[in-house]
Amino acid sequence: MQRIAGGTFRMGSERFYSEEQPTRYVSVETFWIDVTPVSNRDFAAFVAATGYRTLAERACDPSHYPDADPASLAAASMVFSPPSQPVDTRDHRQWWRLVAGADWRHPLGPGSSIDGLAAHPVVHVGWEDAAAFAAWAGKRLPTEAEWEFAARGGLAAAEYAWGDEAAPDGRRMANFWRGEFPHRREQDDGFARTSPVGFYPANGYGLHDMIGNVWEWTADWYALSDYCVGTKPCCAIADPRGADEAGSRTADGVGRKVVKGGSHLCADNYCRRYRPAARQAQAVDSTTSHIGFRCARDP
């Protein structure tokens, strides 16, 4: 882990997506955070020690989905399945499939495995899975503010974790999509999906993969807010913890947590969220092939 000295910073961005606005001053206390996302090797040790079964490995409770086709309640997870030609990027169903039998051990579904992927970030883990691992390890999940503060690496207003250019001097700094999403990816780094944790350069705090590779769960419930305070350093919001669960729920009643950092599926033509300020809501009852996590702890 890396110790991150507390401080005040300007959180959010006014340049990209509405959910990142408005920018506001936030202060965080000193904390520790993992240098890399949790890997398949790390997660396998947790499962071996505890016998834990992830959300994706459990069938859904029919009482929670009374109108659902029973066949759709089998253990499953969402897997990125790229189309062979351009599609309407307003419809994510063009590239996401719910695959029965897809889980952290079988990232593409039955017949796939994590052989050779021990150093890649674990995926197909839900928020409760990430929280369970963190508790077992004597840690916790970072808050959204802690995560963003750490991702910025000491750069106060830079767009990326390393500066204002996505690829300074043409150098690839993180695992995000190059090419035309979702049908054409330029595999100039040799990875079609996730990459080994720590493969790309660290930020100013010595942290790897804060941008791209996999989205990362945080402790915070998701909400939009007008942030009536925090517009000046002298009145920074102290250690914000996000919304409550009720405020994060959608029409289906499912709560949503904040995920940060973007993933290998973020692209200029579709999702420019491979930045510290970027954020997204993710339902706590779902798992995917591009979401993982890292842990934090108090001093």
BAVEX-986383 format. One line per field, with one value per residue (C-alpha): residue number from 1; x, y, z; residue in one letter. Coordinates in nm, 3 decimals. Example, Ala and Ser with C-alpha at 12.3 -4.5 7.8 and 13.67 -1.06 7.14 Angstrom:
<nodes>
n: c(1 / 2)
east: c(1.230 / 1.367)
north: c(-0.450 / -0.106)
up: c(0.780 / 0.714)
res: c(A / S)
</nodes>
This chain:
<nodes>
n: c(1 / 2 / 3 / 4 / 5 / 6 / 7 / 8 / 9 / 10 / 11 / 12 / 13 / 14 / 15 / 16 / 17 / 18 / 19 / 20 / 21 / 22 / 23 / 24 / 25 / 26 / 27 / 28 / 29 / 30 / 31 / 32 / 33 / 34 / 35 / 36 / 37 / 38 / 39 / 40 / 41 / 42 / 43 / 44 / 45 / 46 / 47 / 48 / 49 / 50 / 51 / 52 / 53 / 54 / 55 / 56 / 57 / 58 / 59 / 60 / 61 / 62 / 63 / 64 / 65 / 66 / 67 / 68 / 69 / 70 / 71 / 72 / 73 / 74 / 75 / 76 / 77 / 78 / 79 / 80 / 81 / 82 / 83 / 84 / 85 / 86 / 87 / 88 / 89 / 90 / 91 / 92 / 93 / 94 / 95 / 96 / 97 / 98 / 99 / 100 / 101 / 102 / 103 / 104 / 105 / 106 / 107 / 108 / 109 / 110 / 111 / 112 / 113 / 114 / 115 / 116 / 117 / 118 / 119 / 120 / 121 / 122 / 123 / 124 / 125 / 126 / 127 / 128 / 129 / 130 / 131 / 132 / 133 / 134 / 135 / 136 / 137 / 138 / 139 / 140 / 141 / 142 / 143 / 144 / 145 / 146 / 147 / 148 / 149 / 150 / 151 / 152 / 153 / 154 / 155 / 156 / 157 / 158 / 159 / 160 / 161 / 162 / 163 / 164 / 165 / 166 / 167 / 168 / 169 / 170 / 171 / 172 / 173 / 174 / 175 / 176 / 177 / 178 / 179 / 180 / 181 / 182 / 183 / 184 / 185 / 186 / 187 / 188 / 189 / 190 / 191 / 192 / 193 / 194 / 195 / 196 / 197 / 198 / 199 / 200 / 201 / 202 / 203 / 204 / 205 / 206 / 207 / 208 / 209 / 210 / 211 / 212 / 213 / 214 / 215 / 216 / 217 / 218 / 219 / 220 / 221 / 222 / 223 / 224 / 225 / 226 / 227 / 228 / 229 / 230 / 231 / 232 / 233 / 234 / 235 / 236 / 237 / 238 / 239 / 240 / 241 / 242 / 243 / 244 / 245 / 246 / 247 / 248 / 249 / 250 / 251 / 252 / 253 / 254 / 255 / 256 / 257 / 258 / 259 / 260 / 261 / 262 / 263 / 264 / 265 / 266 / 267 / 268 / 269 / 270 / 271 / 272 / 273 / 274 / 275 / 276 / 277 / 278 / 279 / 280 / 281 / 282 / 283 / 284 / 285 / 286 / 287 / 288 / 289 / 290 / 291 / 292 / 293 / 294 / 295 / 296 / 297 / 298 / 299)
east: c(0.000 / 0.098 / 0.048 / -0.135 / -0.094 / -0.424 / -0.496 / -0.743 / -0.806 / -1.054 / -1.272 / -1.462 / -1.439 / -1.635 / -1.504 / -1.655 / -1.971 / -2.248 / -2.215 / -1.864 / -1.994 / -1.963 / -1.602 / -1.573 / -1.302 / -1.275 / -1.039 / -0.940 / -0.751 / -0.435 / -0.506 / -0.337 / -0.437 / -0.333 / -0.067 / -0.255 / -0.604 / -0.668 / -0.545 / -0.681 / -0.394 / -0.495 / -0.861 / -0.784 / -0.600 / -0.907 / -1.139 / -0.904 / -0.893 / -1.265 / -1.458 / -1.629 / -1.869 / -1.912 / -2.233 / -2.181 / -2.152 / -2.490 / -2.830 / -3.067 / -3.335 / -3.668 / -3.850 / -3.650 / -3.757 / -4.115 / -4.184 / -3.861 / -3.824 / -3.672 / -3.413 / -3.280 / -3.208 / -2.921 / -2.575 / -2.440 / -2.245 / -2.212 / -1.937 / -1.811 / -1.875 / -1.749 / -1.953 / -1.781 / -1.904 / -2.000 / -2.315 / -2.525 / -2.323 / -2.639 / -2.743 / -2.505 / -2.691 / -2.492 / -2.180 / -2.286 / -2.415 / -2.541 / -2.347 / -2.451 / -2.146 / -1.931 / -1.753 / -1.410 / -1.266 / -1.432 / -1.417 / -1.562 / -1.802 / -1.785 / -1.476 / -1.267 / -1.027 / -0.778 / -0.482 / -0.204 / -0.405 / -0.297 / -0.152 / -0.454 / -0.719 / -1.002 / -1.333 / -1.694 / -1.691 / -1.985 / -1.964 / -2.038 / -1.759 / -1.511 / -1.621 / -1.589 / -1.234 / -1.141 / -1.277 / -1.085 / -0.766 / -0.818 / -0.890 / -1.190 / -1.295 / -1.182 / -1.433 / -1.485 / -1.297 / -1.002 / -0.989 / -0.988 / -0.733 / -0.502 / -0.558 / -0.453 / -0.109 / -0.046 / -0.142 / -0.401 / -0.590 / -0.454 / -0.705 / -0.524 / -0.330 / -0.003 / -0.080 / -0.297 / -0.210 / -0.361 / -0.043 / 0.253 / 0.510 / 0.301 / 0.360 / 0.080 / 0.014 / -0.287 / -0.504 / -0.796 / -0.950 / -0.773 / -0.963 / -1.333 / -1.540 / -1.687 / -1.587 / -1.223 / -0.949 / -0.588 / -0.398 / -0.082 / -0.010 / -0.080 / -0.387 / -0.736 / -0.897 / -0.738 / -0.363 / -0.143 / -0.166 / 0.130 / 0.211 / 0.174 / 0.365 / 0.271 / 0.131 / 0.301 / 0.201 / 0.341 / -0.001 / -0.066 / -0.381 / -0.578 / -0.681 / -0.815 / -0.782 / -1.087 / -1.339 / -1.300 / -1.567 / -1.570 / -1.747 / -1.985 / -2.347 / -2.401 / -2.592 / -2.588 / -2.572 / -2.554 / -2.273 / -2.379 / -2.047 / -1.689 / -1.652 / -1.342 / -1.045 / -1.136 / -1.473 / -1.378 / -1.609 / -1.438 / -1.417 / -1.745 / -1.909 / -2.161 / -2.536 / -2.733 / -2.856 / -3.211 / -3.087 / -2.886 / -3.170 / -3.314 / -3.675 / -3.614 / -3.517 / -3.155 / -2.887 / -2.589 / -2.231 / -1.975 / -1.711 / -1.403 / -1.118 / -1.264 / -1.162 / -1.008 / -1.343 / -1.330 / -1.271 / -1.257 / -1.562 / -1.773 / -1.662 / -1.386 / -1.388 / -1.027 / -0.962 / -0.947 / -1.259 / -1.473 / -1.739 / -2.019 / -2.308 / -2.307 / -2.588 / -2.478 / -2.666 / -2.467 / -2.119 / -1.926 / -1.604 / -1.460 / -1.510 / -1.265 / -1.143 / -0.857 / -0.858 / -0.775 / -0.729 / -0.697 / -0.354)
north: c(0.000 / 0.365 / 0.628 / 0.933 / 1.244 / 1.425 / 1.754 / 1.974 / 1.952 / 2.060 / 1.759 / 1.704 / 1.865 / 2.121 / 2.004 / 1.663 / 1.506 / 1.660 / 1.410 / 1.545 / 1.898 / 2.132 / 2.134 / 2.183 / 2.190 / 1.876 / 1.779 / 1.425 / 1.290 / 1.082 / 0.727 / 0.428 / 0.282 / -0.023 / 0.047 / -0.165 / -0.308 / -0.644 / -0.917 / -1.262 / -1.402 / -1.187 / -1.280 / -1.650 / -1.640 / -1.484 / -1.749 / -2.031 / -1.903 / -1.838 / -2.045 / -1.723 / -1.737 / -1.418 / -1.255 / -1.378 / -1.737 / -1.729 / -1.765 / -1.474 / -1.504 / -1.544 / -1.351 / -1.041 / -1.068 / -1.203 / -1.117 / -1.256 / -1.564 / -1.828 / -1.908 / -1.554 / -1.594 / -1.839 / -1.740 / -1.505 / -1.188 / -0.926 / -0.990 / -0.745 / -0.900 / -0.671 / -0.655 / -0.708 / -0.382 / -0.028 / -0.009 / 0.258 / 0.353 / 0.477 / 0.114 / -0.075 / -0.398 / -0.406 / -0.512 / -0.643 / -0.999 / -1.160 / -1.487 / -1.775 / -1.917 / -1.606 / -1.521 / -1.423 / -1.766 / -1.777 / -1.419 / -1.493 / -1.764 / -2.145 / -2.282 / -1.973 / -1.944 / -1.714 / -1.932 / -1.689 / -1.401 / -1.426 / -1.074 / -0.922 / -0.741 / -0.957 / -0.882 / -0.999 / -0.890 / -0.702 / -0.434 / -0.680 / -0.908 / -0.620 / -0.519 / -0.880 / -0.906 / -0.574 / -0.682 / -1.012 / -0.820 / -0.580 / -0.294 / -0.111 / 0.039 / 0.397 / 0.679 / 0.853 / 1.161 / 0.953 / 0.764 / 1.081 / 1.255 / 0.955 / 0.923 / 1.282 / 1.199 / 1.552 / 1.723 / 1.980 / 2.044 / 1.799 / 1.610 / 1.278 / 1.110 / 1.207 / 1.548 / 1.713 / 1.497 / 1.150 / 1.019 / 1.251 / 1.219 / 0.930 / 0.719 / 0.494 / 0.568 / 0.349 / 0.070 / 0.238 / 0.185 / 0.315 / 0.286 / 0.298 / 0.166 / -0.097 / -0.284 / -0.189 / -0.177 / -0.101 / -0.349 / -0.143 / -0.263 / -0.628 / -0.656 / -0.706 / -0.667 / -0.623 / -0.584 / -0.700 / -0.468 / -0.233 / -0.271 / 0.102 / 0.387 / 0.492 / 0.836 / 1.091 / 0.898 / 0.569 / 0.423 / 0.213 / 0.166 / 0.447 / 0.520 / 0.256 / -0.123 / -0.171 / 0.056 / 0.043 / 0.023 / 0.289 / 0.300 / 0.582 / 0.559 / 0.748 / 1.074 / 1.406 / 1.714 / 2.089 / 2.098 / 2.425 / 2.445 / 2.381 / 2.655 / 2.798 / 2.626 / 2.786 / 2.606 / 2.270 / 1.975 / 1.753 / 1.380 / 1.352 / 1.011 / 1.046 / 0.989 / 0.741 / 0.419 / 0.545 / 0.844 / 0.621 / 0.391 / 0.386 / 0.311 / -0.062 / -0.003 / -0.112 / 0.100 / 0.225 / 0.280 / 0.511 / 0.348 / 0.544 / 0.547 / 0.418 / 0.088 / -0.072 / -0.004 / 0.375 / 0.545 / 0.894 / 0.829 / 0.681 / 0.721 / 0.965 / 0.859 / 0.749 / 1.049 / 1.103 / 1.324 / 1.078 / 0.885 / 0.647 / 0.481 / 0.102 / -0.112 / -0.319 / -0.625 / -0.653 / -0.765 / -0.715 / -0.804 / -0.453 / -0.368 / -0.448 / -0.269 / -0.174 / -0.130 / 0.148 / 0.172 / 0.433 / 0.518)
up: c(0.000 / -0.035 / 0.233 / 0.098 / 0.312 / 0.362 / 0.192 / 0.007 / -0.366 / -0.629 / -0.707 / -1.030 / -1.373 / -1.574 / -1.912 / -1.977 / -1.829 / -1.621 / -1.336 / -1.268 / -1.209 / -1.037 / -0.928 / -0.551 / -0.289 / -0.080 / 0.199 / 0.298 / 0.595 / 0.558 / 0.438 / 0.277 / -0.060 / -0.263 / -0.523 / -0.780 / -0.824 / -0.658 / -0.892 / -0.970 / -0.762 / -0.464 / -0.495 / -0.533 / -0.199 / -0.036 / -0.182 / -0.083 / 0.275 / 0.317 / 0.061 / -0.051 / -0.348 / -0.546 / -0.656 / -1.014 / -0.889 / -0.714 / -0.877 / -0.820 / -0.551 / -0.738 / -0.463 / -0.558 / -0.923 / -0.921 / -1.286 / -1.429 / -1.647 / -1.414 / -1.682 / -1.655 / -1.282 / -1.325 / -1.205 / -1.473 / -1.541 / -1.814 / -2.071 / -2.331 / -2.673 / -2.950 / -3.271 / -3.605 / -3.757 / -3.649 / -3.435 / -3.268 / -2.960 / -2.789 / -2.737 / -2.505 / -2.579 / -2.902 / -2.711 / -2.369 / -2.316 / -1.996 / -1.996 / -1.771 / -1.599 / -1.641 / -1.315 / -1.184 / -1.264 / -1.607 / -1.735 / -2.079 / -1.964 / -1.942 / -2.108 / -2.033 / -1.741 / -1.572 / -1.666 / -1.750 / -1.599 / -1.235 / -1.245 / -1.420 / -1.212 / -1.086 / -1.262 / -1.234 / -0.871 / -0.722 / -0.459 / -0.178 / -0.307 / -0.302 / 0.048 / 0.169 / 0.037 / 0.196 / 0.536 / 0.515 / 0.436 / 0.728 / 0.491 / 0.343 / 0.011 / -0.055 / -0.061 / -0.393 / -0.266 / -0.143 / -0.470 / -0.683 / -0.459 / -0.490 / -0.866 / -0.927 / -0.793 / -0.666 / -0.994 / -0.893 / -1.216 / -1.476 / -1.688 / -1.650 / -1.371 / -1.542 / -1.696 / -1.960 / -2.260 / -2.302 / -2.467 / -2.398 / -2.677 / -2.811 / -2.501 / -2.389 / -2.020 / -1.942 / -2.078 / -2.251 / -2.594 / -2.900 / -3.223 / -3.305 / -3.015 / -2.993 / -3.309 / -3.376 / -3.117 / -3.198 / -2.983 / -2.973 / -2.619 / -2.694 / -2.470 / -2.610 / -2.267 / -1.923 / -1.872 / -1.582 / -1.283 / -1.271 / -1.641 / -1.711 / -1.541 / -1.188 / -1.112 / -0.887 / -0.575 / -0.705 / -0.786 / -1.095 / -1.304 / -1.143 / -1.502 / -1.741 / -1.718 / -1.491 / -1.327 / -0.948 / -0.681 / -0.409 / -0.075 / -0.176 / -0.282 / -0.607 / -0.630 / -0.808 / -0.588 / -0.618 / -0.359 / -0.196 / -0.007 / -0.106 / -0.369 / -0.197 / -0.029 / 0.304 / 0.311 / 0.162 / 0.217 / 0.475 / 0.399 / 0.203 / 0.206 / -0.078 / -0.067 / 0.140 / -0.017 / -0.068 / -0.264 / -0.496 / -0.602 / -0.950 / -1.042 / -0.995 / -0.631 / -0.672 / -0.504 / -0.702 / -0.592 / -0.750 / -0.970 / -1.075 / -1.324 / -1.649 / -1.807 / -2.114 / -2.286 / -2.251 / -2.587 / -2.732 / -2.950 / -2.670 / -2.307 / -2.220 / -1.858 / -1.826 / -1.597 / -1.217 / -1.215 / -1.408 / -1.220 / -1.301 / -1.119 / -1.097 / -0.958 / -0.660 / -0.787 / -1.111 / -1.216 / -1.539 / -1.716 / -1.675 / -1.306 / -1.028 / -0.714 / -0.485 / -0.108 / 0.136 / 0.512 / 0.781 / 0.927)
res: c(M / Q / R / I / A / G / G / T / F / R / M / G / S / E / R / F / Y / S / E / E / Q / P / T / R / Y / V / S / V / E / T / F / W / I / D / V / T / P / V / S / N / R / D / F / A / A / F / V / A / A / T / G / Y / R / T / L / A / E / R / A / C / D / P / S / H / Y / P / D / A / D / P / A / S / L / A / A / A / S / M / V / F / S / P / P / S / Q / P / V / D / T / R / D / H / R / Q / W / W / R / L / V / A / G / A / D / W / R / H / P / L / G / P / G / S / S / I / D / G / L / A / A / H / P / V / V / H / V / G / W / E / D / A / A / A / F / A / A / W / A / G / K / R / L / P / T / E / A / E / W / E / F / A / A / R / G / G / L / A / A / A / E / Y / A / W / G / D / E / A / A / P / D / G / R / R / M / A / N / F / W / R / G / E / F / P / H / R / R / E / Q / D / D / G / F / A / R / T / S / P / V / G / F / Y / P / A / N / G / Y / G / L / H / D / M / I / G / N / V / W / E / W / T / A / D / W / Y / A / L / S / D / Y / C / V / G / T / K / P / C / C / A / I / A / D / P / R / G / A / D / E / A / G / S / R / T / A / D / G / V / G / R / K / V / V / K / G / G / S / H / L / C / A / D / N / Y / C / R / R / Y / R / P / A / A / R / Q / A / Q / A / V / D / S / T / T / S / H / I / G / F / R / C / A / R / D / P)
</nodes>
